[in-house]
Each structure stands twice: as structure tokens, then as C-alpha cells.
């Protein structure tokens, strides 16, 4: 219900923006291109409405049309939000001129303010749309990058000093179409020869049958100390329709079975450990945790059972919001947290240590390594993609962490 309410208000705001922005086009109604352009303009508005209609009545459009609708709606919305300040400034300016008229001095070869702001709004509208289109046609969703970081930890057992960890997240196998490129990404993972691999959720988009045909490839993801995984918000089948609750439950069981068949150790609000030279590396895995919007299945208290404050611990939790909400306040003895979920919005600037993305408005920790009072969290940018079939600036990631005793 919360998702339906959010989508309703999003659709309403989008349509109101479309009506408001139409004033730009009305200025050119005597032009020959006005009529066909108007048809295109209002067709996007129609798609925005239909997107809500199909969701509300649980109509399955299939992957292609669902993706097409999503990108038209989101692309149109983002572009209008970026252009909105220019239109508002012009309208506010004209409003005050109407109330407090003044005699304008005639200036030659100067663009009128109103025209200048309209042109600026048009350019601002086109920039996000152009970059989003580039993100799709560039095929950046398969341009896998390895991010290497060294994490120095006080409590790390000496037997694990120098351990090489591979962290992957958000595979979203149902979105992947270029099998050859994905196999190349998996080869990059295996070629690193990591000691242990962690996967932090969102294996599928919605359904376990997305895994069909991928078993052999995903089973290649192996490490000497094992592959550990947790569930993400998309793994529960909450974002699609089911004929019955039993069908939904079967889907969930099949997803769990699939991970076992790959040889992965799925942790569901529990902990496990690996032992080297008599010393333990404790791994805590919670189901999807959320403070709002997403379903709440994570129980860190339960997953923590049997551990002591002195034990070295790595926490796997899909949503990085969990770190600030609980870990840094109530579990100060968790040394390292691994998360995913944000994808870095698949849109932003990510050059060296300089990173910026609109997703920062929703998540304080959204990509790479963060530290607070000697506790660390790494947020993976995602191996796959969801919804928007492109990436701009924020490329798919394979994380390699070397843990060192400080």
C-alpha cells in the first residue's frame, strides 16, 4: 500500500509538472513543428499515467515494456526537476513586474530575460535526458570495474592479517541480457583468487525463475573460505503479483535452494565463522533491514546470538541505512559492515575520491568506504542494474578489500 501511495503522488506531481512546463511549448504554437511535438509531449504524460494504472491493477507488461515505461517516466521527471528552477525564476520575475511595472530601457543585441530563461530551461531539461540516453547506448552496465581498498582494523585476528575479501552485490540477474559480458565479469571475480567472497543481496529482480540458465555461471563464484550471502529487498518477491501466497512462498524457497546449489552459504538472521590457525572470523548476516519504504525482515539481535563483544565481526546487511540506524549506536563492536542496495543510483560522478550522486539525498553512505569511530562500512555500487538499463558515471563494481591488522 505504501508503494501504491508513493506512486500515486509521484504520478500526480509528474503530471502537474507536465502541465506547468507546457507553457514553454505554447509560445511556439504558430510553428509548423508545434502540433507533432505536442503529441510527443502529451504521449509521455500518458505513459506516466499508464505506468500507475498498470501497477495499481497488477498488470504485467513484461520486461521490455516495463523497462521502457520506467525510463520514459523517470527520465522525463528528472529532466523537468532540473529545468524547474529556471521556469520558476522567470514566472516569479514576470509576476513582480506585473505587480510593480517599470519602464524598461531599450537595449540592442541583448536577449530578453524571459527568452534567456526559457532557453536555459530547455538546455537544463535536455542535459539529464541526453546523459541518461548515453548511459543506455554506451552499454556501461557491463563495464565492470574492480575497486581495491585496504582496511586497517584494530581487532582483526593475526591469522587473518592480509586476508583478501571479494565483495559483490545487487546482481539482479533478471536484468542481465549480455551473457558474454556477464561471464567476463564473473571471470574477473574468480581471477582475483580471493580468500572469501561476500554477496550482499538482490540476486534477482522479483522471481526465482530468473536464475534459470545461470546456475553454471554463478556456481563458478567460489573461494577457499567460502561464499557467504544475504537477501536484499528484491529477493522476497514483494514487487510483483502472485496468484496466491503459496506461489510466492514457493518462489522464495526456490531462491534459497538456488543459492545452496551454487555452493553459497546464505545467512538469514544468523552468524557463522571461519577458523584459521585456531582463530575465528565471525560473519553476521541479516535479512533485509529497512526503516521505511522497504520490508523489514532483518533481526540483528537474533543474528548476533552467541557472539561476544571481543569477537571480530563482519556484518552483511543489504541496506546501508542499517549502519547508522543500529550498528554505530548499539553494536559498536561490529568491526566491518558490507552493504549494497543503492547502486549509486547508476547516475553520478565518481572520479577518484570525488563522488556525487542524487542518491546522496536518501543515503548518507551510498558508495565506497566510510569510517566512524573505528567502525567501517563498504557500500558496493552493484554488479547488475535494475529499472534503468544504463549507468552514467557510476559503473558496475567488484570490490576487493584487503584487511590489515593496525
matplotlib code that plots the C-alpha trace (Angstrom):
import matplotlib.pyplot as plt

x = [0.0, 2.8, 4.3, 1.0, 0.5, 4.1, 3.5, 0.1, 1.7, 4.7, 2.3, 0.3, 3.4, 4.7, 1.5, 1.3, 4.9, 4.0, 1.0, 3.2, 6.0, 3.6, 3.7, 7.1, 5.7, 2.6, 4.9, 5.6, 2.1, 2.3, 5.3, 4.9, 6.5, 4.3, 1.5, 3.7, 5.8, 2.7, 1.6, 5.0, 4.9, 1.5, 2.2, 4.9, 2.4, 0.0, 2.8, 3.2, -0.5, -0.5, 2.5, 0.5, -2.6, -0.7, 0.9, -2.4, -4.2, -1.1, -0.9, 2.4, 3.8, 6.8, 10.5, 10.8, 7.7, 8.1, 11.7, 10.6, 7.8, 10.1, 12.8, 10.4, 8.7, 11.9, 13.8, 11.0, 10.6, 14.4, 14.8, 11.8, 13.0, 16.4, 14.8, 12.2, 14.2, 14.7, 10.9, 10.1, 12.5, 11.0, 7.4, 8.3, 10.1, 7.1, 4.7, 6.6, 6.8, 3.0, 2.5, 5.3, 5.6, 8.7, 9.8, 12.4, 15.4, 15.8, 19.0, 20.3, 21.6, 20.5, 18.5, 15.3, 15.4, 12.3, 13.8, 17.1, 15.5, 13.3, 16.4, 18.3, 15.3, 15.3, 19.0, 18.7, 15.8, 17.9, 21.1, 19.8, 17.8, 20.9, 23.1, 20.5, 20.3, 24.1, 24.1, 21.9, 23.5, 27.1, 26.5, 28.2, 26.1, 28.6, 31.8, 32.8, 35.4, 37.5, 37.7, 40.6, 40.8, 42.9, 41.0, 43.1, 41.3, 42.4, 40.5, 41.5, 42.9, 46.5, 45.7, 43.6, 46.1, 46.2, 43.0, 41.7, 37.9, 35.8, 32.5, 29.8, 26.2, 22.9, 23.4, 19.8, 20.1, 16.7, 18.1, 21.2, 21.0, 24.6, 25.6, 29.1, 29.8, 28.5, 30.7, 33.6, 32.6, 32.4, 35.9, 37.2, 35.8, 37.4, 40.7, 41.2, 41.6, 40.1, 40.2, 36.5, 33.6, 30.6, 27.4, 25.1, 21.7, 19.4, 20.2, 17.0, 14.6, 11.5, 11.3, 13.5, 12.9, 15.2, 18.0, 17.2, 20.3, 22.6, 23.4, 26.7, 28.0, 27.1, 28.4, 31.9, 31.9, 34.0, 36.6, 38.8, 37.0, 33.6, 31.0, 28.5, 25.3, 22.3, 19.0, 18.1, 14.7, 14.1, 14.7, 11.4, 9.1, 7.4, 7.4, 5.3, 1.9, 1.3, -1.7, -1.6, 0.5, 1.6, 3.1, 5.0, 6.3, 7.4, 9.3, 11.1, 12.1, 13.3, 15.6, 17.1, 17.5, 19.3, 21.9, 22.6, 23.0, 25.6, 27.6, 26.8, 26.2, 23.0, 22.8, 19.3, 19.5, 22.3, 26.1, 28.8, 32.6, 35.7, 38.7, 42.3, 45.1, 42.6, 41.4, 37.9, 36.5, 32.8, 30.3, 27.0, 24.2, 20.8, 17.9, 16.7, 16.6, 14.7, 13.5, 10.8, 9.6, 11.2, 10.1, 11.6, 12.9, 16.3, 16.8, 20.3, 19.7, 18.9, 21.8, 24.2, 23.2, 26.2, 28.8, 30.7, 31.9, 35.5, 34.9, 35.9, 32.8, 31.9, 28.3, 26.5, 23.3, 21.8, 20.7, 23.5, 21.0, 21.2, 24.7, 23.7, 20.3, 21.6, 25.2, 27.1, 24.8, 24.0, 26.7, 29.9, 31.9, 31.0, 34.2, 33.2, 29.9, 29.3, 26.2, 24.9, 21.3, 21.9, 23.6, 24.9, 21.6, 23.6, 24.0, 26.5, 30.2, 32.8, 36.3, 39.0, 37.9, 35.3, 31.9, 28.5, 25.1, 21.4, 21.2, 23.1, 19.8, 18.5, 21.6, 24.4, 26.6, 26.0, 29.2, 32.7, 34.3, 33.2, 34.6, 33.1, 34.8, 36.9, 33.9, 33.8, 31.2, 31.8, 28.9, 29.2, 27.9, 26.3, 27.2, 23.9, 21.3, 17.6, 14.9, 17.1, 19.2, 22.2, 24.8, 26.3, 29.4, 28.7, 29.9, 29.3, 31.6, 33.6, 35.2, 38.5, 39.2, 42.5, 42.1, 45.2, 45.7, 46.5]
y = [0.0, 2.4, 1.8, 2.5, 5.8, 6.9, 6.1, 7.9, 11.1, 10.7, 10.4, 13.4, 15.6, 14.4, 15.3, 18.7, 19.4, 18.4, 20.8, 23.6, 23.1, 23.1, 26.9, 26.8, 24.9, 27.2, 30.1, 28.3, 27.3, 29.0, 27.0, 24.0, 21.6, 22.6, 20.0, 16.9, 18.0, 18.4, 14.9, 13.5, 15.7, 14.5, 10.9, 10.9, 12.2, 9.4, 6.9, 8.4, 7.8, 4.3, 3.3, 4.0, 2.3, -0.9, -1.0, -0.4, -3.2, -5.5, -5.9, -7.5, -5.7, -7.9, -6.8, -4.8, -2.6, -2.3, -1.0, 1.3, 2.8, 3.2, 5.1, 7.4, 8.3, 8.7, 10.5, 12.9, 13.6, 14.1, 16.4, 18.6, 18.8, 20.0, 22.6, 23.7, 26.5, 28.4, 28.4, 29.3, 32.2, 33.5, 33.2, 34.9, 37.7, 38.3, 38.2, 41.0, 43.0, 42.7, 44.0, 46.6, 47.6, 49.6, 51.2, 49.1, 50.7, 49.6, 47.6, 46.5, 42.9, 41.7, 38.5, 39.2, 37.7, 35.6, 34.1, 33.6, 31.7, 29.6, 28.6, 27.8, 25.6, 23.8, 23.1, 22.0, 19.7, 18.2, 17.5, 14.8, 13.2, 13.2, 11.7, 9.1, 8.1, 7.9, 5.6, 3.1, 3.1, 3.1, -0.4, 0.8, -1.6, -4.3, -2.2, -3.9, -2.1, -3.5, -1.2, -2.0, -0.8, -1.6, -1.6, -1.4, -2.9, -3.0, -6.2, -8.3, -11.7, -12.1, -15.2, -13.1, -10.2, -9.7, -11.6, -10.8, -10.3, -10.0, -8.2, -8.2, -7.0, -6.5, -8.9, -8.5, -11.5, -10.8, -7.6, -9.1, -9.7, -9.8, -13.2, -13.0, -9.7, -11.1, -14.2, -11.8, -10.1, -13.4, -14.3, -11.0, -12.2, -15.6, -14.4, -12.3, -15.6, -14.0, -15.9, -15.4, -13.9, -11.9, -11.2, -8.6, -9.3, -8.7, -11.7, -11.4, -8.6, -10.4, -14.1, -17.1, -18.4, -15.5, -17.8, -20.4, -20.9, -19.0, -21.9, -23.0, -19.4, -18.4, -21.6, -20.6, -17.9, -19.8, -19.1, -21.2, -19.9, -20.0, -17.7, -16.0, -14.3, -12.4, -11.4, -8.0, -6.3, -7.6, -11.3, -11.6, -11.2, -8.2, -6.1, -8.4, -10.1, -13.7, -16.0, -17.0, -16.7, -20.3, -19.4, -16.5, -18.8, -21.4, -18.7, -17.7, -21.3, -21.8, -18.8, -20.1, -23.6, -21.9, -20.3, -23.5, -25.2, -22.6, -23.5, -20.3, -20.1, -18.0, -16.3, -15.4, -13.6, -15.8, -16.0, -18.3, -18.3, -19.5, -20.7, -20.3, -21.4, -21.6, -18.0, -17.0, -14.7, -14.2, -13.4, -12.0, -12.0, -10.3, -10.5, -7.2, -4.4, -1.2, 1.7, 2.6, 2.1, -1.4, -4.6, -5.3, -8.8, -8.1, -9.0, -8.1, -9.2, -12.7, -12.8, -11.7, -14.6, -16.4, -13.7, -11.6, -8.0, -9.2, -11.3, -9.8, -9.5, -8.7, -7.8, -8.4, -6.2, -5.2, -1.7, 0.7, 2.7, -0.1, 1.1, 4.5, 3.3, 0.4, -0.6, 2.5, 3.2, -0.2, -2.6, -0.7, -4.0, -4.8, -4.0, -4.0, -3.8, -4.8, -3.4, -2.7, -1.6, 1.9, 1.1, 4.7, 5.4, 4.3, 8.0, 10.5, 11.5, 9.0, 10.1, 9.2, 10.3, 12.7, 11.2, 12.9, 11.4, 12.4, 9.1, 11.0, 12.7, 9.3, 7.5, 9.0, 6.1, 5.3, 4.1, 3.1, 3.0, 5.0, 5.1, 6.3, 5.8, 2.9, 1.1, 0.7, 0.2, -0.5, 0.1, -1.7, 0.1, -3.1, -5.7, -5.6, -3.0, -2.5, -0.4, 2.0, -0.2, 2.1, 3.7, 7.2, 7.8, 5.1, 1.8, -1.8, -2.9, -5.8, -4.8, -6.2, -5.5, -6.4, -6.5, -5.5, -5.5, -2.0]
z = [0.0, 0.9, -2.6, -4.3, -2.3, -3.2, -6.9, -6.8, -5.5, -7.8, -10.8, -9.7, -9.3, -12.7, -14.5, -12.8, -13.9, -17.5, -17.4, -16.0, -18.5, -21.4, -21.2, -22.9, -25.9, -26.1, -27.1, -30.4, -31.3, -34.7, -35.7, -38.0, -35.7, -32.7, -33.3, -33.7, -30.8, -28.7, -29.5, -28.3, -25.2, -24.1, -25.0, -22.3, -19.9, -20.9, -20.3, -16.8, -16.1, -17.6, -15.5, -12.4, -13.9, -14.7, -11.3, -9.4, -11.3, -11.1, -14.9, -16.0, -19.1, -19.4, -19.0, -22.2, -21.8, -18.1, -18.6, -21.4, -19.4, -16.3, -18.2, -20.0, -16.8, -14.7, -17.5, -18.1, -14.3, -13.6, -16.6, -15.5, -11.9, -13.2, -15.5, -13.0, -11.2, -14.5, -15.2, -11.7, -11.7, -15.0, -13.7, -10.4, -12.2, -14.5, -11.5, -9.8, -13.0, -13.3, -9.8, -9.9, -13.6, -14.6, -17.8, -19.5, -21.1, -24.7, -25.2, -28.5, -29.2, -25.7, -25.3, -23.3, -19.8, -20.4, -23.6, -21.9, -19.0, -21.4, -23.4, -20.1, -19.0, -22.4, -22.1, -18.4, -19.5, -22.3, -20.3, -18.0, -20.8, -23.1, -20.4, -19.5, -23.1, -23.3, -20.2, -22.1, -25.6, -24.1, -22.6, -19.4, -17.4, -18.3, -17.9, -14.7, -12.6, -9.7, -6.6, -4.3, -0.7, 2.3, 5.6, 8.8, 11.8, 15.5, 16.4, 13.4, 14.5, 13.4, 11.4, 9.1, 8.7, 4.9, 4.1, 0.6, 0.5, -2.6, -2.1, -4.7, -4.5, -6.5, -9.3, -10.5, -12.8, -14.4, -15.9, -17.5, -21.2, -22.4, -21.2, -22.6, -20.8, -17.5, -17.9, -18.3, -15.1, -13.3, -14.7, -13.2, -9.8, -10.0, -11.3, -8.2, -6.2, -3.1, 0.2, 0.8, -1.1, 0.3, -1.7, -0.1, -1.6, -4.6, -6.6, -8.7, -9.6, -8.5, -9.3, -8.7, -12.2, -13.4, -12.3, -15.0, -17.2, -14.8, -12.4, -14.1, -14.3, -10.7, -9.3, -10.6, -7.9, -5.3, -2.7, -0.3, 2.8, 1.2, -0.4, 2.0, 1.0, 2.4, 1.0, -0.4, -0.7, -4.3, -3.2, -1.4, -4.5, -3.0, -6.2, -8.5, -8.4, -7.4, -7.9, -4.3, -1.1, -1.7, -5.1, -3.5, -0.7, -3.3, -5.2, -2.1, -1.2, -4.8, -4.4, -1.2, -2.8, -5.8, -3.6, -1.8, -5.2, -6.2, -3.1, -1.3, 2.4, 2.9, 6.3, 7.4, 10.7, 11.9, 12.2, 11.1, 11.3, 9.5, 11.5, 10.5, 12.9, 15.7, 15.3, 14.2, 11.7, 12.6, 9.9, 10.8, 8.1, 8.4, 6.2, 4.5, 7.0, 6.5, 8.5, 6.0, 2.4, 2.2, 4.0, 7.4, 7.9, 9.4, 13.1, 14.2, 17.8, 16.5, 14.1, 16.9, 19.2, 20.8, 20.0, 22.5, 22.4, 22.0, 18.8, 15.5, 13.3, 9.7, 9.2, 5.9, 5.6, 2.2, 3.1, 4.3, 6.3, 8.8, 9.8, 11.1, 12.5, 14.6, 14.1, 15.1, 18.1, 19.5, 18.1, 18.5, 18.4, 14.8, 13.0, 9.3, 7.6, 4.0, 2.1, -1.4, -2.4, -3.6, -7.0, -6.6, -8.4, -11.5, -12.1, -10.9, -10.9, -9.5, -10.1, -7.6, -4.1, -5.6, -5.7, -6.1, -6.9, -6.2, -4.2, -1.5, -0.6, 0.5, 1.8, 3.9, 2.9, -0.7, -2.4, -1.3, 2.2, 5.3, 8.8, 12.1, 15.5, 14.1, 12.6, 8.8, 6.2, 2.5, 0.1, -3.2, -6.3, -7.6, -10.2, -12.1, -12.7, -12.0, -13.8, -15.7, -18.1, -18.1, -16.0, -16.1, -14.1, -11.5, -13.1, -12.0, -9.3, -8.0, -4.6, -3.4, 0.3, 2.0, 5.7, 7.7, 11.5, 12.6]

ax = plt.figure().add_subplot(projection="3d")
ax.plot(x, y, z, "-o")
ax.set_aspect("equal")
plt.show()
